[in-house]
Amino acid sequence: MIQKVKYTLTDLQNSNDESLVSLIYNKSAELELGTFGESLEIADPAMAEFQAMWMLEGGVQNGGFDQFFHNYGLEYAQTALVGFKRIGAFDFVNVTEKAIAVFKNQDLEFKNKRNPDFNNLDDEFYDLEGLEKQQIKCIRDNYEKFVVK
């Protein structure tokens, strides 16, 4: 049985880092999927940004920027970019901006096949560290942005 993700400001404040990330991720995924008839539109934009950052990170780690753009598109990347800026993850901003530029300027031949122009950017992304730590700090500094009423 699927249960609605519910938490309070106090729940977030009392959570360890792993539980904190899990609560926010699960709630943002629930809202994005519309599991209970709600959407990310009812939440602070930070929730959509965090969801996009997690999806971009997972997509790139799983199959590179090429796969991420194929599955989620430009708008999702731009939302993640805003999130990276929000949390001060400027190394992630830099590589994501370069990947967006490649995606925007790629030839139609890459619509259904892998664009090798992403290879170096994938490697650059894989080498980056500290994203979750920066996300946790942002959440802890802004709990109210992650409580959905």
C-alpha positions in Angstrom: 0.0 0.0 0.0 1.3 3.4 -0.9 1.3 5.9 1.9 1.4 9.7 1.6 4.6 11.2 2.8 3.8 13.4 5.8 6.2 15.4 8.0 6.3 18.6 10.0 8.9 21.2 10.5 9.8 19.5 13.7 10.2 16.2 12.0 12.7 17.8 9.6 14.6 19.5 12.4 14.9 16.2 14.4 15.9 14.1 11.4 19.4 12.8 10.8 20.9 13.7 7.5 20.0 10.4 5.8 16.3 10.6 7.0 16.1 14.3 6.1 17.2 13.6 2.5 14.8 10.7 2.3 11.8 12.6 3.5 12.4 15.5 1.1 13.2 13.2 -1.9 10.1 11.0 -1.3 7.8 14.0 -0.8 9.1 15.8 -3.9 8.8 12.5 -6.0 5.3 12.0 -4.7 4.3 15.6 -5.7 6.0 15.3 -9.1 4.2 12.0 -9.9 0.9 13.4 -8.6 0.4 10.2 -6.5 -2.3 11.8 -4.4 -3.6 14.4 -6.8 -1.1 17.1 -5.8 1.8 18.5 -7.7 5.0 20.3 -7.1 3.1 23.5 -7.8 1.7 23.5 -4.3 5.3 23.5 -2.8 8.0 26.1 -2.7 10.1 26.1 -5.9 13.0 24.7 -3.9 11.2 21.3 -3.9 11.1 21.1 -7.7 14.7 22.3 -7.8 15.8 19.5 -5.4 13.8 16.9 -7.3 15.4 18.1 -10.6 18.9 18.0 -9.0 18.4 14.4 -7.8 17.0 13.3 -11.2 19.9 15.0 -13.0 22.5 13.4 -10.8 20.9 10.0 -11.0 20.4 10.3 -14.8 24.0 11.3 -15.4 25.4 8.7 -13.1 23.2 6.1 -14.8 23.7 6.9 -18.4 25.3 10.3 -18.8 24.0 13.7 -19.8 22.8 12.2 -23.1 20.5 9.8 -21.4 19.4 12.5 -18.9 18.3 14.9 -21.7 16.6 12.0 -23.6 14.6 11.1 -20.5 13.9 14.5 -18.9 14.6 17.3 -21.4 15.9 20.8 -21.3 13.4 22.3 -18.8 14.3 19.7 -16.2 18.0 20.5 -16.6 17.3 24.2 -16.3 15.4 23.6 -13.0 18.3 21.6 -11.7 20.6 24.4 -12.7 18.6 26.9 -10.6 18.8 24.4 -7.7 22.6 24.1 -8.0 22.8 27.8 -7.9 20.5 28.0 -4.8 22.8 25.7 -2.9 26.0 27.2 -4.1 27.1 24.1 -6.0 29.0 26.1 -8.7 31.1 23.2 -10.0 27.8 21.5 -10.8 26.4 24.7 -12.3 29.5 25.0 -14.6 29.3 21.4 -16.0 25.5 21.5 -16.3 25.6 24.8 -18.2 28.1 23.3 -20.7 25.9 20.2 -21.1 22.8 22.4 -21.7 24.8 24.3 -24.4 25.8 20.9 -26.1 22.2 19.8 -26.0 20.8 23.0 -27.4 23.3 23.0 -30.2 23.4 19.4 -31.2 22.5 18.2 -34.7 19.3 16.3 -35.3 21.4 13.2 -36.0 21.7 12.8 -32.2 18.0 12.6 -31.6 18.1 8.8 -31.5 21.8 8.1 -30.8 24.4 9.1 -28.2 26.1 12.4 -28.7 29.8 11.9 -28.0 30.1 15.6 -27.1 28.7 14.7 -23.7 31.5 12.2 -22.9 34.0 14.7 -21.3 31.1 16.4 -19.5 30.0 13.1 -18.1 33.5 12.5 -16.8 33.7 16.0 -15.4 30.3 15.4 -13.6 31.4 12.0 -12.2 34.5 13.6 -10.6 32.5 16.2 -8.7 31.8 15.7 -5.0 29.9 17.2 -2.1 26.5 17.7 -3.7 24.5 15.9 -1.0 26.4 17.8 1.8 25.5 21.1 0.1 21.8 20.0 -0.3 21.6 19.0 3.3 23.0 22.4 4.4 20.5 24.2 2.3 17.6 22.2 3.7 18.8 22.7 7.2 19.1 26.5 6.6 15.7 26.7 5.0 13.4 24.1 6.5 10.3 26.1 5.8 10.8 25.8 2.0 10.5 22.0 2.3 7.3 21.8 4.4 4.3 21.3 2.2 1.0 22.3 3.8 
